[in-house]
Amino acid sequence: MTIEESAMAVDGEGALEASDVAFLAPELVVEAEGPVLAAPREEGRLAYRFLKRAFDIAFSLCVIIVLLVPSLLLCLAIRIESPGNPIYSQKRVGRIGKSGEVEMFDMYKFRSMHKDADERLADLEDLNEADGPLFKIKDDPRVTRIGRFIRRHSIDELPQFLNCLLGQLSCVGPRPPLPSEVAQYDERATRRLSVKPGLTGYWQVSGRSDMTFDDMVDLDLKYIEECDVATDLKVIARTVVVMFTGKGAC
């Protein structure tokens, strides 16, 4: 989530090399030429899309304003425990357009790992507990003490409301994957990139790290078919519950 996550999908918190984007784009364009990225039901529903974007802006602004001071205090605590920038950014794949254009953006989060986490990733690959393109270790030694708490309750994802305000994410939708993950997608998994990614979704409120990669794809495709205003509000309400309980966190 998380990517860590909740959702994230990868714990590497690693910097993206330019070559990652280079090998990714051609593959996604090829996928986009086939029926796999046929426009979902949401595409023709302009009223829903308008309301969804209006809600994203209003809700994100409210959250950012309310959490501004607590966020500054958390940044200070992260910096005291582990030197380095308390805000971490990582390249993610957004939506793939009808003509095959690939949307990439920098996704933000509170840093939950030590600053040398990227260099240590290669030494931990044999301990991967996830399936498919995902990477996950429940007791990842790179995670800080504060990091374990904020990851469990998805607090590390809160800076992504800025991505939401900028229009790169929606409040609800499939979680944005890493380019290296997308390079391993089959046609079915690529369909989850046919809508704007989100902060939370069916996967995040249905078990997160307790679920397999195929489970995640199934739930994301189900959301694409069922998405509407009522569904989005229900997912947000369930996400608040999950944040308090920490269910399915890794």
PEPE-V284436 format. One record per residue. N is the residue number from 1. RES is the residue in three letters. PHI is phi as a letter, one per 20 degrees, with the letter a starting at -180 (999 if undefined). PSI is psi in whole degrees, -180 to 180 (999 if undefined). BURIAL is # if it has 24 or more other ideal C-beta (glycine too) atoms within 12 Angstrom, else .. Layout:
((N;RES;PHI;PSI;BURIAL) (N;RES;PHI;PSI;BURIAL))
//
This chain:
((1;MET;999;-41;#) (2;THR;f;169;#) (3;ILE;h;81;#) (4;GLU;n;-90;#) (5;GLU;h;168;#) (6;SER;f;99;#) (7;ALA;l;33;#) (8;MET;d;174;#) (9;ALA;e;-28;#) (10;VAL;c;140;#) (11;ASP;e;1;#) (12;GLY;f;-27;#) (13;GLU;l;38;#) (14;GLY;e;153;#) (15;ALA;f;143;.) (16;LEU;e;130;#) (17;GLU;e;156;.) (18;ALA;g;-33;.) (19;SER;f;-25;.) (20;ASP;f;-43;#) (21;VAL;f;-36;#) (22;ALA;f;-44;.) (23;PHE;e;-19;.) (24;LEU;f;-50;#) (25;ALA;g;-48;#) (26;PRO;g;-40;.) (27;GLU;f;-39;#) (28;LEU;f;-35;#) (29;VAL;f;-41;.) (30;VAL;f;-45;.) (31;GLU;f;-39;#) (32;ALA;f;-20;#) (33;GLU;f;-19;.) (34;GLY;e;-174;.) (35;PRO;f;-9;.) (36;VAL;f;-32;#) (37;LEU;d;31;#) (38;ALA;g;140;.) (39;ALA;g;128;.) (40;PRO;f;175;#) (41;ARG;g;-30;.) (42;GLU;f;-29;#) (43;GLU;g;-42;.) (44;GLY;e;3;.) (45;ARG;d;79;.) (46;LEU;f;-37;.) (47;ALA;f;-44;.) (48;TYR;f;-44;#) (49;ARG;f;-39;#) (50;PHE;f;-47;.) (51;LEU;f;-38;.) (52;LYS;f;-45;#) (53;ARG;f;-41;#) (54;ALA;f;-42;.) (55;PHE;f;-43;#) (56;ASP;g;-45;#) (57;ILE;f;-50;.) (58;ALA;f;-46;.) (59;PHE;f;-43;#) (60;SER;f;-43;#) (61;LEU;f;-44;.) (62;CYS;f;-45;.) (63;VAL;f;-44;#) (64;ILE;f;-44;#) (65;ILE;f;-47;.) (66;VAL;f;-37;.) (67;LEU;e;8;.) (68;LEU;f;-53;.) (69;VAL;f;-48;.) (70;PRO;g;-35;.) (71;SER;f;-40;#) (72;LEU;f;-40;.) (73;LEU;f;-39;.) (74;LEU;f;-40;#) (75;CYS;g;-41;#) (76;LEU;f;-43;.) (77;ALA;f;-40;.) (78;ILE;f;-43;#) (79;ARG;f;-37;.) (80;ILE;f;-43;.) (81;GLU;f;-38;#) (82;SER;b;112;#) (83;PRO;g;145;.) (84;GLY;p;170;.) (85;ASN;f;125;.) (86;PRO;f;-15;#) (87;ILE;d;127;#) (88;TYR;d;138;#) (89;SER;c;147;.) (90;GLN;b;137;#) (91;LYS;f;132;#) (92;ARG;c;158;#) (93;VAL;e;128;#) (94;GLY;e;-130;#) (95;ARG;e;150;#) (96;ILE;d;123;#) (97;GLY;f;172;.) (98;LYS;f;-34;.) (99;SER;e;3;.) (100;GLY;n;4;.) (101;GLU;f;139;.) (102;VAL;d;125;#) (103;GLU;e;122;#) (104;MET;d;147;#) (105;PHE;b;162;#) (106;ASP;e;117;#) (107;MET;e;136;#) (108;TYR;d;152;#) (109;LYS;a;161;#) (110;PHE;f;134;#) (111;ARG;f;126;#) (112;SER;d;-1;#) (113;MET;c;164;#) (114;HIS;f;155;#) (115;LYS;f;-17;#) (116;ASP;e;18;.) (117;ALA;g;-37;#) (118;ASP;f;-45;#) (119;GLU;f;-27;.) (120;ARG;e;-9;.) (121;LEU;f;-44;#) (122;ALA;g;-32;.) (123;ASP;f;-12;.) (124;LEU;d;0;#) (125;GLU;g;-34;.) (126;ASP;f;-13;.) (127;LEU;e;5;.) (128;ASN;g;128;#) (129;GLU;d;-1;.) (130;ALA;e;165;#) (131;ASP;d;173;.) (132;GLY;m;-146;#) (133;PRO;f;-5;#) (134;LEU;f;158;#) (135;PHE;c;124;#) (136;LYS;b;133;#) (137;ILE;c;123;#) (138;LYS;f;-43;.) (139;ASP;d;58;.) (140;ASP;f;119;#) (141;PRO;f;-10;.) (142;ARG;e;-14;#) (143;VAL;f;135;#) (144;THR;f;171;#) (145;ARG;f;-46;.) (146;ILE;f;-37;#) (147;GLY;g;-39;#) (148;ARG;f;-39;#) (149;PHE;f;-48;.) (150;ILE;f;-28;#) (151;ARG;f;-41;#) (152;ARG;g;-38;#) (153;HIS;d;14;#) (154;SER;m;20;#) (155;ILE;f;-29;#) (156;ASP;f;-20;#) (157;GLU;e;-10;#) (158;LEU;g;-34;#) (159;PRO;g;-14;#) (160;GLN;f;-8;#) (161;PHE;f;-25;#) (162;LEU;f;-42;#) (163;ASN;f;-37;#) (164;CYS;f;-43;#) (165;LEU;f;-35;#) (166;LEU;f;-6;.) (167;GLY;n;7;.) (168;GLN;e;-27;#) (169;LEU;c;161;#) (170;SER;d;165;#) (171;CYS;f;-36;#) (172;VAL;c;134;#) (173;GLY;r;174;#) (174;PRO;f;142;#) (175;ARG;f;140;#) (176;PRO;f;128;#) (177;PRO;e;168;#) (178;LEU;f;151;#) (179;PRO;g;-38;#) (180;SER;f;-28;#) (181;GLU;f;-45;#) (182;VAL;f;-32;#) (183;ALA;f;-19;#) (184;GLN;d;1;.) (185;TYR;f;145;#) (186;ASP;e;-177;.) (187;GLU;f;-40;.) (188;ARG;f;-46;.) (189;ALA;f;-33;#) (190;THR;f;-23;#) (191;ARG;f;-24;#) (192;ARG;f;-11;#) (193;LEU;e;9;#) (194;SER;e;-5;#) (195;VAL;c;165;#) (196;LYS;f;134;#) (197;PRO;f;168;#) (198;GLY;c;171;#) (199;LEU;f;-36;#) (200;THR;b;167;#) (201;GLY;a;-167;#) (202;TYR;g;-40;#) (203;TRP;f;-43;#) (204;GLN;f;-27;#) (205;VAL;d;10;#) (206;SER;c;12;#) (207;GLY;p;-19;#) (208;ARG;l;-115;#) (209;SER;f;-10;#) (210;ASP;f;-7;.) (211;MET;d;159;#) (212;THR;e;172;.) (213;PHE;f;-43;#) (214;ASP;f;-36;.) (215;ASP;f;-43;#) (216;MET;f;-45;#) (217;VAL;f;-44;#) (218;ASP;g;-46;#) (219;LEU;f;-39;#) (220;ASP;f;-41;#) (221;LEU;f;-34;#) (222;LYS;f;-42;.) (223;TYR;f;-42;#) (224;ILE;g;-35;#) (225;GLU;f;-32;.) (226;GLU;d;-7;.) (227;CYS;g;132;#) (228;ASP;b;179;.) (229;VAL;f;-45;.) (230;ALA;f;-41;.) (231;THR;f;-45;#) (232;ASP;f;-43;#) (233;LEU;f;-38;.) (234;LYS;f;-41;.) (235;VAL;f;-42;#) (236;ILE;f;-44;#) (237;ALA;f;-43;.) (238;ARG;f;-31;#) (239;THR;f;-39;#) (240;VAL;g;-41;.) (241;VAL;f;-45;.) (242;VAL;f;-37;#) (243;MET;f;-38;#) (244;PHE;f;-40;.) (245;THR;e;-27;.) (246;GLY;m;17;.) (247;LYS;f;132;.) (248;GLY;m;4;#) (249;ALA;f;155;#) (250;CYS;c;999;#))
//
